């Protein structure tokens, strides 16, 4: 008897797991906003309970209109999804398959590789320079089989970023048939004036997509809500592939309210910068190497003791992220937490 077999590449994907802890661990492992979310967003979520028996708006029209108004975009070119993750999956399934290649930087967001495998495509990792995407290496990795290139900017888990000029150079040198996807999930945390989130390239070219999320600075990770800004033709393709009700009533209504409270986003950014720099200084004082970060987390080089430190922290109810799956077994990724959470982390590290 021949049993059903999954498509090639799927069994190479390791199922996603979360480290088990107590009911109330110190979660410095998921890059969530430690400040929570806007009170306006919280109120909208509670009000949405009266609509739970209704299907959501399949086109997320009100949400897309709010996004377009805030960012000065054409709403018809915005596609919403259950987090940026879903949009990465949809883009990969829509534009790559067996015999195709998907390029990303060596220490780039792991889902680029996993979704490529799930689609039957071949993931291609381009070498980095000093844990930052190397534009020349990315371009050298392109072949006639390349269909998509993913760039996380800032990158997870390294926290590094490319300038708008570097992105423009990259797009200019890429073949026209390659779709460049700029994943700007942490854009709200960036202060660098030379930073490029990809939006300008979407406006200027027919083959670039920018992805954003509500999971980080907006503090809505639990609702799974993201969006992409695309050329009209790409938006049309993604709307054909995505599920008809892929974002919930609660997510849409809460997202609209969150967009209306930009003061909270500013508060989150200011808080993150101050705590991130303070935490980095304390970790360096403790003898650990901390890489520069433009996001709401730090990549910390723990040498050969990374696993020992992670396990020691977990035993003290503090969760951080191992980065061995990113080819960085000597590092840990640590989310910037509240001041008392960061203090607990530092005290635990002294004990370990």
PyMOL commands that set and color helices and strands:
alter all, ss='L'
color gray80, all
select helices_A, chain A and resi 10-12+39-51+61-71+75-77+83-95+110-118+135-140+164-173+187-189+199-204+221-223+232-241+249-259+262-285+303-315+324-326+339-351
alter helices_A, ss='H'
color red, helices_A
select strands_A, chain A and resi 26-27+78-81+101-105+122-126+128-129+132-133+146-152+179-183+208-213+226-229+289-290+297-301+318-319+321-322+331-335
alter strands_A, ss='S'
color yellow, strands_A
deselect
rebuild
show_as cartoon
